[in-house]
């Protein structure tokens, strides 16, 4: 049994500060809905970091508050405090514990990243072009370009992303995936959508005065609805007049065709 006169006050402060910290962590809905296989793995790692931070924050705050109340100097005391040598055992503990936590998080994050980026044999490849201040998506298997990305639920999506001007960043919070889009190189991003809905694409890299309005949409559809939209889009594109060979700017390739708005839409995320 601990007999120190500091034990009871420290325990009381731990219950108060720790309880308040846990209540804040649980009472607020911090994390958006999960809409991909990757989201579950990312959230598990994130909550480990949160709870480790809650424990460390509680311990540090309790000691600071208790010491400020218990050992404060009197208002008219301007003398130096007593000389106190360091505690070697305590210094070893507070060096080893954070090092172990960091090692656990580093290995865990590597495993999550490896699982999240594992390629499936049957995946939909979408070419993404970013420019100030808009997104363009090209469905490679259909050859259809549009301002919205439409994908079937349950099928892996691989993005091949390029920028025409500055660095942008493709981010969909419900998928828990993000990746820079860098001029001059092709960057890739992979996710497996598992929830039907409409999700906002955000540019998460400051890219100029219009950065705040650089938005797009990912519409995750049921496979049958996706195939229906794809067939309608292909038929509409086939009906569009094609430019003559001599009107293509010196023999260059014809521009990408644009998909029409679908007659069926995926339901919005609740």
C-alpha positions as CSV (number, residue, x, y, z in Angstrom):
1,X,0.0,0.0,0.0
2,X,1.3,3.4,-0.9
3,X,1.7,5.6,2.1
4,X,3.0,8.8,0.5
5,X,1.0,12.0,1.4
6,X,1.0,12.7,-2.3
7,X,-0.8,9.5,-3.3
8,X,-4.4,10.4,-2.6
9,X,-4.3,14.0,-4.1
10,X,-2.6,12.6,-7.2
11,X,-5.2,9.8,-7.6
12,X,-8.0,12.3,-7.3
13,X,-6.5,14.6,-9.9
14,X,-5.9,11.7,-12.2
15,X,-9.6,10.7,-12.0
16,X,-10.8,14.2,-12.6
17,X,-8.4,15.1,-15.5
18,X,-8.4,11.7,-17.0
19,X,-12.2,11.4,-16.8
20,X,-12.6,14.8,-18.5
21,X,-10.1,13.9,-21.2
22,X,-11.7,10.5,-22.0
23,X,-15.2,12.2,-22.0
24,X,-14.0,14.7,-24.6
25,X,-12.4,11.9,-26.7
26,X,-15.6,9.9,-26.7
27,X,-18.4,12.5,-26.6
28,X,-17.4,14.3,-29.9
29,X,-17.8,12.6,-33.2
30,X,-14.3,13.3,-34.5
31,X,-14.2,10.8,-37.4
32,X,-16.3,10.8,-40.5
33,X,-18.2,7.8,-41.8
34,X,-16.0,5.0,-43.2
35,X,-16.5,4.4,-46.9
36,X,-13.6,2.2,-47.9
37,X,-11.7,-0.9,-46.7
38,X,-8.7,1.3,-46.0
39,X,-10.7,3.5,-43.6
40,X,-11.1,0.8,-40.9
41,X,-7.3,0.1,-40.7
42,X,-6.5,3.8,-40.6
43,X,-9.0,4.5,-37.9
44,X,-7.8,1.6,-35.7
45,X,-4.2,3.1,-35.8
46,X,-5.6,6.5,-35.2
47,X,-7.5,5.5,-32.1
48,X,-4.3,3.8,-30.7
49,X,-2.5,7.1,-31.1
50,X,-5.5,9.0,-29.5
51,X,-5.6,6.7,-26.4
52,X,-1.8,6.8,-26.0
53,X,-2.0,10.6,-26.1
54,X,-4.8,10.6,-23.6
55,X,-2.7,8.6,-21.1
56,X,0.4,10.7,-21.6
57,X,-1.6,14.0,-21.5
58,X,-3.3,12.9,-18.2
59,X,-0.1,11.9,-16.5
60,X,1.8,15.1,-17.5
61,X,-1.1,17.4,-16.6
62,X,-1.8,15.8,-13.3
63,X,1.9,16.2,-12.2
64,X,2.0,19.9,-13.5
65,X,-1.3,20.8,-11.7
66,X,-0.4,19.1,-8.5
67,X,3.1,20.6,-8.3
68,X,1.8,24.1,-9.1
69,X,-0.7,23.8,-6.2
70,X,1.3,21.8,-3.7
71,X,4.8,23.3,-4.1
72,X,4.0,26.9,-5.1
73,X,6.1,29.6,-3.4
74,X,4.6,32.2,-1.1
75,X,3.9,35.6,-2.7
76,X,6.7,37.2,-0.8
77,X,9.2,34.4,-1.3
78,X,11.9,35.5,-3.8
79,X,14.6,33.0,-2.6
80,X,16.1,30.3,-4.8
81,X,14.6,26.8,-4.6
82,X,16.5,23.9,-3.1
83,X,19.1,22.2,-5.4
84,X,17.7,18.9,-6.6
85,X,19.6,16.4,-8.6
86,X,18.0,14.4,-11.5
87,X,16.3,11.1,-11.0
88,X,18.1,8.6,-13.3
89,X,15.5,5.9,-13.1
90,X,12.7,8.4,-14.0
91,X,14.7,9.8,-17.0
92,X,15.2,6.2,-18.3
93,X,11.5,5.4,-18.0
94,X,10.3,8.6,-19.8
95,X,12.9,8.0,-22.6
96,X,12.1,4.3,-23.1
97,X,8.3,4.5,-23.0
98,X,8.0,7.1,-25.8
99,X,10.6,5.3,-27.9
100,X,8.7,2.0,-27.6
101,X,5.4,3.8,-28.5
102,X,7.0,5.4,-31.6
103,X,8.5,2.1,-32.7
104,X,5.0,0.4,-32.4
105,X,3.3,3.2,-34.4
106,X,6.0,3.1,-37.1
107,X,5.7,-0.6,-37.6
108,X,1.9,-0.5,-37.4
109,X,1.8,2.4,-39.9
110,X,4.0,0.5,-42.3
111,X,1.7,-2.6,-42.1
112,X,-1.4,-0.4,-42.7
113,X,0.2,1.3,-45.7
114,X,1.2,-2.0,-47.2
115,X,-2.3,-3.5,-46.8
116,X,-3.9,-0.3,-48.1
117,X,-1.7,-0.2,-51.2
118,X,-2.0,-3.9,-52.1
119,X,-3.2,-4.1,-55.7
120,X,-6.1,-6.3,-56.8
121,X,-6.1,-8.0,-60.1
122,X,-9.5,-6.5,-61.1
123,X,-9.3,-2.8,-60.5
124,X,-10.7,0.3,-62.2
125,X,-8.0,2.7,-63.3
126,X,-9.0,6.4,-63.4
127,X,-6.7,9.1,-64.7
128,X,-6.9,12.3,-62.6
129,X,-5.8,15.7,-63.9
130,X,-5.5,18.6,-61.5
131,X,-5.2,22.2,-62.4
132,X,-6.0,25.5,-60.8
133,X,-8.8,25.1,-59.7
134,X,-10.6,22.0,-60.9
135,X,-10.4,18.2,-61.2
136,X,-10.9,16.1,-64.3
137,X,-11.4,12.3,-64.2
138,X,-10.9,9.9,-67.1
139,X,-12.4,6.4,-66.8
140,X,-9.7,4.5,-68.7
141,X,-11.6,1.4,-69.5
142,X,-14.4,3.4,-71.1
143,X,-12.3,6.4,-72.4
144,X,-14.8,8.9,-70.8
145,X,-13.8,12.1,-69.2
146,X,-16.0,14.0,-66.7
147,X,-15.9,16.4,-63.8
148,X,-17.2,13.7,-61.4
149,X,-15.7,10.3,-60.7
150,X,-18.1,7.4,-60.8
151,X,-17.0,4.1,-59.5
152,X,-18.7,0.8,-58.6
153,X,-18.9,-0.2,-55.0
154,X,-16.8,-3.3,-54.0
155,X,-14.2,-2.8,-56.8
156,X,-10.7,-1.5,-56.2
157,X,-9.9,1.9,-57.7
158,X,-6.4,3.0,-58.7
159,X,-5.8,6.7,-59.5
160,X,-3.0,7.9,-61.8
161,X,-2.7,11.5,-61.0
162,X,-1.0,14.4,-62.8
163,X,-0.9,18.2,-62.4
164,X,-0.8,20.8,-65.1
165,X,0.5,23.6,-62.9
166,X,1.3,23.4,-59.2
167,X,1.2,20.8,-56.4
168,X,-2.3,19.8,-55.5
169,X,-3.5,17.0,-53.1
170,X,-6.3,14.6,-53.7
171,X,-8.2,13.9,-50.4
172,X,-11.5,12.2,-49.6
173,X,-11.9,12.1,-45.8
174,X,-14.4,9.2,-45.9
175,X,-11.9,7.0,-47.7
176,X,-9.0,8.1,-45.3
177,X,-6.7,8.4,-48.3
178,X,-4.8,11.4,-49.7
179,X,-1.9,11.9,-52.1
180,X,0.0,14.8,-53.5
181,X,-0.4,15.5,-57.3
182,X,2.9,16.9,-58.4
183,X,3.8,18.5,-61.8
184,X,6.1,16.4,-64.0
185,X,5.4,13.1,-62.3
186,X,2.6,10.6,-62.0
187,X,1.5,9.8,-58.5
188,X,-0.9,6.9,-57.6
189,X,-3.6,6.3,-55.0
190,X,-5.5,3.2,-54.2
191,X,-8.7,2.5,-52.3
192,X,-11.5,0.0,-52.2
193,X,-14.9,1.7,-51.9
194,X,-17.4,-0.3,-49.8
195,X,-20.2,2.2,-49.2
196,X,-22.6,3.6,-51.8
197,X,-22.8,7.4,-51.7
198,X,-21.5,10.8,-52.9
199,X,-18.2,12.0,-51.4
200,X,-16.4,15.3,-51.8
201,X,-12.9,15.5,-53.2
202,X,-10.9,18.2,-51.5
203,X,-7.6,19.7,-52.5
204,X,-5.5,19.4,-49.3
205,X,-2.5,21.4,-50.6
206,X,-2.6,25.2,-50.8
207,X,-2.5,25.8,-54.5
208,X,-3.4,29.4,-55.1
209,X,-6.2,31.9,-54.5
210,X,-8.9,29.5,-55.6
211,X,-7.7,26.6,-53.4
212,X,-10.8,26.8,-51.2
213,X,-13.2,26.1,-54.1
214,X,-11.2,23.3,-55.7
215,X,-13.7,20.6,-55.1
216,X,-14.9,17.5,-57.0
217,X,-17.2,14.5,-56.3
218,X,-16.7,10.7,-56.1
219,X,-20.0,8.9,-56.7
220,X,-19.9,5.3,-55.5
221,X,-22.6,3.3,-57.2
222,X,-24.1,-0.1,-57.1
223,X,-22.5,-2.3,-59.8
224,X,-25.8,-2.5,-61.8
225,X,-26.3,1.2,-61.6
226,X,-22.6,1.8,-62.6
227,X,-23.0,-0.5,-65.7
228,X,-26.2,1.3,-66.7
229,X,-24.5,4.7,-66.4
230,X,-21.5,3.4,-68.3
231,X,-23.6,2.1,-71.2
232,X,-25.6,5.4,-71.4
233,X,-22.4,7.4,-71.4
234,X,-20.8,5.3,-74.1
235,X,-23.9,5.6,-76.2
236,X,-24.1,9.4,-75.8
237,X,-20.4,9.8,-76.6
238,X,-20.9,7.6,-79.8
239,X,-23.6,10.0,-80.9
240,X,-21.4,13.1,-80.6
241,X,-19.8,14.3,-83.8
242,X,-16.1,13.6,-84.1
243,X,-13.8,16.4,-85.3
244,X,-12.3,15.9,-88.7
245,X,-8.6,14.9,-89.0
246,X,-7.6,18.3,-90.3
247,X,-9.2,20.1,-87.4
248,X,-7.2,18.5,-84.7
249,X,-4.5,21.1,-84.5
250,X,-1.7,19.8,-86.7
251,X,-2.6,16.1,-86.5
252,X,-2.7,15.8,-82.8
253,X,-4.8,13.4,-80.9
254,X,-8.5,14.1,-80.5
255,X,-9.6,15.5,-77.1
256,X,-11.0,13.1,-74.5
257,X,-14.8,12.6,-74.8
258,X,-17.0,13.9,-72.0
259,X,-19.6,11.8,-70.2
260,X,-23.1,13.1,-69.8
261,X,-24.9,13.3,-66.5
262,X,-26.4,9.9,-65.6
263,X,-30.1,9.3,-65.4
264,X,-29.5,7.3,-62.3
265,X,-27.5,8.7,-59.4
266,X,-26.1,7.1,-56.3
267,X,-27.8,8.0,-53.0
268,X,-26.0,10.6,-50.8
269,X,-24.1,9.7,-47.7
270,X,-26.3,9.9,-44.7
